[in-house]
Amino acid sequence: MSRAALDKINQLIASNAVMVFSKSYCPYCRRAKGALDDLKVAYNALELDMTNDGSDLQAALKELTGQRTVPNIFIHQKHIGGCDDLLAGITNQSVQQLLTSKST
């Protein structure tokens, strides 16, 4: 993992209210992005398989969060986790609360 990759990850997390690190072919990523779409949440998704430094970025995410799998989701710089974590948070309303708590 390079320092540049970690810096890029941190910059993306800091500059996007909702940041999804994803892979274009991943069914869990599609499901998570679909759930955010259903909530009408604006988010930025970086498809790690479509960028030259995707492997470095994924290694940086593992270092930062302990999670190597995608999707790797952040809301207002808070690590949410993956698809199942997002869906559980939507079900128990914690995701909606986090989204609204920072928008006021």
Residue pairs with C-beta under 8 A, 6 or more apart in sequence:
1 56
1 59
1 60
1 62
1 63
2 56
2 60
4 53
4 56
5 53
5 56
5 57
5 59
5 60
6 60
6 63
6 64
8 53
8 57
8 60
9 21
9 57
9 60
9 61
9 64
10 64
12 19
12 44
12 46
13 19
13 74
13 77
14 77
16 43
16 44
16 74
17 42
17 43
17 75
17 76
17 99
17 102
17 103
18 36
18 41
18 42
18 43
18 44
18 73
18 74
18 75
18 76
18 99
19 43
19 44
19 45
19 46
19 73
19 74
20 29
20 32
20 33
20 36
20 43
20 44
20 45
20 46
20 71
20 72
20 73
20 74
21 45
21 46
21 48
21 57
21 58
21 61
21 70
21 71
21 72
21 73
22 29
22 32
22 33
22 45
22 46
22 47
22 48
22 70
22 71
23 29
23 47
23 48
23 49
23 70
24 47
24 49
24 50
25 49
26 70
26 71
28 69
28 70
28 71
28 82
28 83
28 84
29 45
29 70
29 71
29 83
31 83
31 87
32 71
32 73
32 82
32 83
32 86
32 87
33 43
33 45
33 71
35 83
35 86
35 87
35 90
36 43
36 86
39 90
39 95
39 96
39 99
41 99
46 57
47 54
48 54
48 55
48 57
48 58
48 70
51 57
58 68
58 70
59 68
61 67
61 68
61 72
62 68
64 79
65 72
65 79
67 79
67 81
67 82
69 82
70 82
71 82
71 83
71 86
72 79
72 81
72 82
73 79
73 80
73 81
73 82
73 85
73 86
74 80
75 95
75 98
75 99
75 102
76 98
76 99
76 101
76 102
78 98
80 86
80 89
80 95
80 98
86 95
89 95
89 98
90 96
